[in-house]
Structures are given as structure tokens and as C-alpha cells.
Amino acid sequence: MNNILGSMRKTIQEQEMIQPGDRIAVGLSGGKDSMALLHELSRFQKFSPIPFELEAITIDMGFNNFDLDAAKVFCNQLAVPYRIEKTDIAKIVFEIREEKNPCALCANMRRGALSKVMNDRNLNVLALGHHADDALSTLFLNMLYAGKLNSLEYSSYLSRTAITVIRPFLDTAEADIIGFIKSNCIPVLKSPCPMDRHTKREDMSQLLKTIYKDNPHSRKNLLTAMRNENQCNLFK
Ligand SMILES: Nc1ncnc2c1ncn2[C@@H]1O[C@H](COP(=O)(O)OP(=O)(O)OP(=O)(O)O)[C@@H](O)[C@H]1O
């Protein structure tokens, strides 16, 4: 198992993701990736040469039976200020709008809620838990369903809200995050969303696993291809 703190730190430094005095919010879904990210950013904060503030925010989508107690205890143990924002997003998406493809609207409304809280708390950077395997499944999603060669960015500035989104785990493997969560007994909340594990992104992740089974080198080659700008020759 690789050290996820090391890979995260390397990514933050190489991509110059953090500037002195940044006030960073981790978008904490309660899932394994954002729980691991909060844990590791809080460790990194203690020795980072660049000083930054750290908080966590969960957008409570309004699903029944979503218990955030374990996330509260977790943030408390890390001494990270934690804010839960209650919303009616689930009701709007599933009951009022009865969306056939709810994920896009849901993600959009969640982003709006996150930027409102960040604004209230004067936070300027949003850290998300996406990892290298999310980047690969997003690439396939975009190629197969949107006809474009596009994936997640290390960092992007959203001028409308003046928020910079960063993804410090983008060079980290999902398997390493899973190993880290298990060996450190970090709690993971069960997603209350009815779409959980029934998304196109999940289909892409299963498709990729089948490809990796046939060709064990293919995951590494795909990641190399994504970084290989010099040899990107597409119908030129
Ligand atoms: N309800 C939420 N509140 C705050 N941030 C969220 C929420 N849901 C997702 N995020 C952020 O967006 C990222 C990507 O969302 P996605 O739905 O793919 O994550 P997830 O699979 O639910 O959970 P995780 O990535 O934490 O394992 C998460 O890693 C997290 O940083």
C-alpha cells in the first residue's frame, strides 16, 4: 500500500494548489475519499511550509436517516471546525422535479450550497476527494457519453464565486485510500442517496475494472496517456 500523505503532498506542491493564508474547506460527504482527505490535510497542515486554515462542510441533502454523528466526532478529534448545512435538495430533485437523471441537478445545487457556506465563512478554497480512478472514470464518461476528451482538473478557479476548487488526491489510487481507511479505522458514512452505486460513473468504473483484469498494465498506461500531452495526436 502506498503512503497517501506522501502522494497528496507531492500533488499539492507540484501543482501549487495552496497559497499562503488560504482558507480551505473540505467538502465532507462522509464517504471514504473525503474522510481520508480531511484526515490527511489536517496532518499536512501541521508541517506545511505554507500556512493555511482548514474547515469541513457537509451539505445535508435532506435524505431521511442521514446520521452525521460520526463525522462530527471525527472533526472534533481532528480539531477541525465543522459546519453542516441543511438543505431540501433531495426533495427538490426527487419529489418536486422528479428528475430522470438526478445527479447533474443534485451536484449543481450542492455546489451552490457549498459556495454559500464558504462565502459566509470567508473560505476561498474548496478541496474535493476525487482521486486518480475518478479521473479515469470521468474520462471514459466524457468520451462515451459527451463525445469529449476531458477529465477532472487538479485545480480550477471559479470566477463567479471567487472559489478555487482543488483535488489533492488526483494522483492517489482509490485502492490506497481504501487501505488507508481500513488500517486507520476511519469511519465512513453510508450514503443515503438512492442513486448511490447506480450511476453512469459507477458503470465506467466497472468497465475499467474489466479492462484491467484483461490487461494488468492498462491502468498505468491510461494514466500515462492522460499526462502525455506531447504524444496527443488526434485526427491532426
Ligand atoms: N454532501 C456533500 N457535502 C459536501 N461535500 C460533498 C458532498 N458530496 C460530495 N462532496 C464532495 O464532492 C466530492 C465528490 O463527490 P462524490 O459524490 O463523487 O463523492 P462520494 O463518493 O459521495 O464520497 P467520497 O468521494 O467522499 O468517498 C467528494 O469527495 C466530496 O469532497
PDBQT file of the ligand as one rigid body, heavy atoms in Angstrom, charges set to zero:
ROOT
HETATM    1  N1  LIG A 301     -22.954  16.248   0.607  1.00  0.00    +0.000 N 
HETATM    2  C1  LIG A 301     -21.723  16.723   0.420  1.00  0.00    +0.000 A 
HETATM    3  N2  LIG A 301     -21.267  17.727   1.173  1.00  0.00    +0.000 NA
HETATM    4  C2  LIG A 301     -20.018  18.228   0.978  1.00  0.00    +0.000 A 
HETATM    5  N3  LIG A 301     -19.172  17.768   0.047  1.00  0.00    +0.000 NA
HETATM    6  C3  LIG A 301     -19.572  16.765  -0.731  1.00  0.00    +0.000 A 
HETATM    7  C4  LIG A 301     -20.863  16.178  -0.589  1.00  0.00    +0.000 A 
HETATM    8  N4  LIG A 301     -20.983  15.182  -1.503  1.00  0.00    +0.000 NA
HETATM    9  C5  LIG A 301     -19.826  15.156  -2.178  1.00  0.00    +0.000 A 
HETATM   10  N5  LIG A 301     -18.965  16.082  -1.728  1.00  0.00    +0.000 N 
HETATM   11  C6  LIG A 301     -17.587  16.346  -2.203  1.00  0.00    +0.000 C 
HETATM   12  O1  LIG A 301     -17.519  16.071  -3.605  1.00  0.00    +0.000 OA
HETATM   13  C7  LIG A 301     -16.578  15.012  -3.863  1.00  0.00    +0.000 C 
HETATM   14  C8  LIG A 301     -17.058  14.132  -4.994  1.00  0.00    +0.000 C 
HETATM   15  O2  LIG A 301     -18.375  13.708  -4.754  1.00  0.00    +0.000 OA
HETATM   16  P1  LIG A 301     -18.834  12.202  -4.948  1.00  0.00    +0.000 P 
HETATM   17  O3  LIG A 301     -20.309  12.203  -4.945  1.00  0.00    +0.000 OA
HETATM   18  O4  LIG A 301     -18.111  11.611  -6.097  1.00  0.00    +0.000 OA
HETATM   19  O5  LIG A 301     -18.270  11.589  -3.596  1.00  0.00    +0.000 OA
HETATM   20  P2  LIG A 301     -18.752  10.355  -2.733  1.00  0.00    +0.000 P 
HETATM   21  O6  LIG A 301     -18.463   9.115  -3.485  1.00  0.00    +0.000 OA
HETATM   22  O7  LIG A 301     -20.159  10.588  -2.232  1.00  0.00    +0.000 OA
HETATM   23  O8  LIG A 301     -17.870  10.442  -1.409  1.00  0.00    +0.000 OA
HETATM   24  P3  LIG A 301     -16.316  10.420  -1.242  1.00  0.00    +0.000 P 
HETATM   25  O9  LIG A 301     -15.715  10.969  -2.510  1.00  0.00    +0.000 OA
HETATM   26  O10 LIG A 301     -16.091  11.306  -0.053  1.00  0.00    +0.000 OA
HETATM   27  O11 LIG A 301     -15.930   8.988  -0.983  1.00  0.00    +0.000 OA
HETATM   28  C9  LIG A 301     -16.445  14.273  -2.527  1.00  0.00    +0.000 C 
HETATM   29  O12 LIG A 301     -15.197  13.617  -2.444  1.00  0.00    +0.000 OA
HETATM   30  C10 LIG A 301     -16.573  15.406  -1.541  1.00  0.00    +0.000 C 
HETATM   31  O13 LIG A 301     -15.343  16.098  -1.388  1.00  0.00    +0.000 OA
ENDROOT
TORSDOF 0
